[in-house]
């Protein structure tokens, strides 16, 4: 098992909490922007929100379940860093695809609009990869955090980060920079968490 000298534990704790904080901020920024994009693809906000929440929570659950199957001892902090890289890259790819989703739906529908169920089937594979990787980050980082009370603190920092990301994206970056720039900002947060993980690994 990984052991940290006592003199470095305080600095490492702060760094790990900061990593999961910014990861949570990125996750909710993605969710907010994707909700706006899906609303344009569906044309009805309630369908967009329903699909987004279902796929988002499902992806997080699948990622967490997959992370729980990782039994072999490894450098958990480095593994977490690679998950953050994968989450950011998948989120950028998902956003690029989602921007094209309304045009794809229009071509498929032709004169008759396609059903909400078919639109949902088109959206699921777009959003599932980034949410899967995001869902795996917290369980993997918890494996690394072997200090007393760590899991609760990690979850709390992740939740506070999510609240912060939601507020920043909702009240500032989307209005000032636009949706795509907000996604880039969130991906930079993922990359920053990854770099910190590699440095402290």
C-alpha positions in Angstrom: 0.0 0.0 0.0 1.1 3.5 -0.7 2.4 5.3 2.4 3.1 9.1 2.7 5.7 10.5 5.2 4.0 12.3 8.1 5.7 15.6 7.1 4.0 15.6 3.7 0.6 14.4 4.6 -0.9 17.8 5.3 0.2 19.2 1.9 -0.9 16.0 0.1 -4.3 16.2 1.8 -4.8 19.7 0.6 -3.7 18.8 -2.9 -6.0 15.8 -3.2 -9.0 17.8 -1.9 -8.2 20.5 -4.4 -8.1 17.9 -7.2 -11.5 16.4 -6.5 -12.9 19.9 -5.9 -12.0 21.1 -9.4 -13.1 17.8 -10.8 -16.6 18.3 -9.4 -16.7 21.9 -10.7 -15.9 20.6 -14.2 -18.5 17.9 -14.0 -21.4 20.3 -13.2 -20.2 22.8 -15.8 -20.5 20.0 -18.4 -23.9 19.0 -17.2 -25.3 22.6 -17.4 -23.9 23.3 -20.9 -25.1 19.9 -22.2 -28.6 20.5 -20.9 -28.8 23.7 -23.0 -27.5 21.9 -26.0 -29.9 19.0 -25.6 -32.8 21.4 -25.3 -32.1 22.6 -28.8 -31.8 19.0 -30.0 -35.1 17.9 -28.4 -37.0 21.1 -28.8 -38.7 20.4 -25.4 -36.8 21.2 -22.3 -38.4 18.5 -20.1 -37.2 15.7 -22.5 -33.7 17.2 -22.6 -33.5 17.3 -18.8 -34.9 13.8 -18.4 -32.4 12.3 -20.8 -29.5 14.3 -19.5 -30.1 13.3 -15.8 -30.7 9.7 -16.7 -27.6 9.3 -18.9 -25.5 11.5 -16.6 -26.3 9.6 -13.4 -26.2 6.3 -15.3 -22.7 7.1 -16.6 -21.5 8.1 -13.2 -22.9 4.9 -11.7 -21.3 2.7 -14.4 -17.9 4.4 -13.9 -18.1 4.0 -10.1 -19.0 0.4 -10.5 -16.2 -0.3 -12.9 -13.7 1.5 -10.5 -14.9 -0.8 -7.7 -13.8 -3.9 -9.7 -10.2 -2.7 -9.8 -8.7 -5.0 -7.2 -5.0 -5.0 -8.2 -2.9 -2.7 -6.1 -1.5 0.2 -8.2 -0.5 3.8 -8.2 -4.0 5.1 -7.5 -3.1 8.7 -7.7 -1.6 8.3 -11.2 -4.6 6.2 -12.2 -6.9 9.0 -11.1 -4.8 11.5 -13.2 -5.4 9.4 -16.3 -9.1 9.2 -15.6 -9.2 13.0 -15.4 -7.4 13.3 -18.8 -9.8 10.8 -20.3 -12.8 12.7 -18.8 -11.7 16.0 -20.3 -10.9 14.6 -23.7 -14.2 12.7 -23.8 -16.1 15.8 -22.8 -14.6 17.8 -25.6 -15.5 15.1 -28.1 -19.0 14.8 -26.7 -19.5 18.5 -27.0 -18.3 18.5 -30.6 -20.8 15.7 -31.4 -23.6 17.4 -29.5 -23.2 20.6 -31.5 -24.0 18.6 -34.6 -26.9 16.6 -33.0 -29.7 19.0 -34.1 -28.6 18.8 -37.7 -28.4 15.0 -37.6 -31.9 14.8 -36.0 -33.2 17.2 -38.7 -31.8 15.1 -41.5 -33.1 11.8 -40.0 -36.6 13.3 -39.5 -37.0 14.9 -42.9 -40.6 16.1 -43.2 -41.7 14.3 -40.0 -39.8 15.0 -36.7 -38.3 11.8 -35.2 -39.6 10.7 -31.8 -38.1 11.7 -28.4 -37.1 8.1 -27.8 -34.9 8.0 -31.0 -33.4 11.4 -30.1 -32.6 10.0 -26.7 -30.9 6.9 -28.3 -28.7 9.3 -30.3 -27.7 11.3 -27.3 -26.9 8.4 -25.0 -23.6 7.3 -26.7 -22.5 10.9 -26.9 -22.7 11.6 -23.2 -21.9 8.2 -21.8 -18.1 8.1 -22.2 -17.3 11.4 -20.3 -19.8 10.6 -17.5 -18.3 7.1 -17.2 -14.8 8.5 -16.6 -16.1 11.2 -14.3 -17.9 8.6 -12.2 -14.7 6.5 -11.8 -12.6 9.4 -10.5 -13.9 9.6 -6.9 -13.8 5.8 -6.2 -10.2 5.6 -7.5 -9.1 8.7 -5.5 -10.7 7.2 -2.4 -8.5 4.1 -2.9 -5.5 6.4 -2.7 -6.8 8.3 0.3 -6.1 5.8 3.0 -6.0 8.3 5.8 -8.7 8.4 8.5 -11.9 10.1 7.5 -10.7 10.7 4.0 -13.7 9.3 2.0 -16.1 11.7 3.6 -13.8 14.7 3.1 -13.3 13.7 -0.5 -17.0 13.5 -1.2 -17.6 16.8 0.6 -14.9 18.5 -1.5 -16.3 17.0 -4.7 -19.8 18.2 -3.8 -18.6 21.8 -3.0 -16.7 21.8 -6.3 -19.9 20.8 -8.1 -21.8 23.6 -6.5 -19.1 26.1 -7.4 -18.8 24.9 -11.0 -22.6 25.2 -11.4 -22.6 28.7 -10.1 -19.6 29.9 -12.1 -20.9 28.3 -15.4 -24.5 29.4 -14.8 -23.9 33.0 -13.7 -20.7 33.9 -15.5 -18.9 31.8 -18.1 -21.8 30.8 -20.3 -23.0 34.4 -20.5 -19.5 36.0 -20.9 -17.7 33.3 -22.9 -20.4 31.1 -24.4 -21.1 27.4 -24.1 -18.1 26.0 -26.0 -15.6 28.2 -24.1 -17.2 27.0 -20.9 -16.6 23.4 -21.9 -13.0 24.2 -22.7 -12.7 25.9 -19.2 -14.1 22.7 -17.6 -11.7 20.5 -19.6 -8.8 22.7 -18.4 -9.9 22.0 -14.8 -9.8 18.2 -15.6 -6.3 18.6 -17.0 -5.2 20.7 -14.0 -6.4 18.0 -11.6 -4.5 15.4 -13.8 -1.3 17.3 -13.8 -1.5 17.8 -10.0 -2.1 14.0 -9.6 1.0 13.2 -11.7 3.1 15.6 -9.8 2.1 14.3 -6.4 2.1 10.6 -7.5 
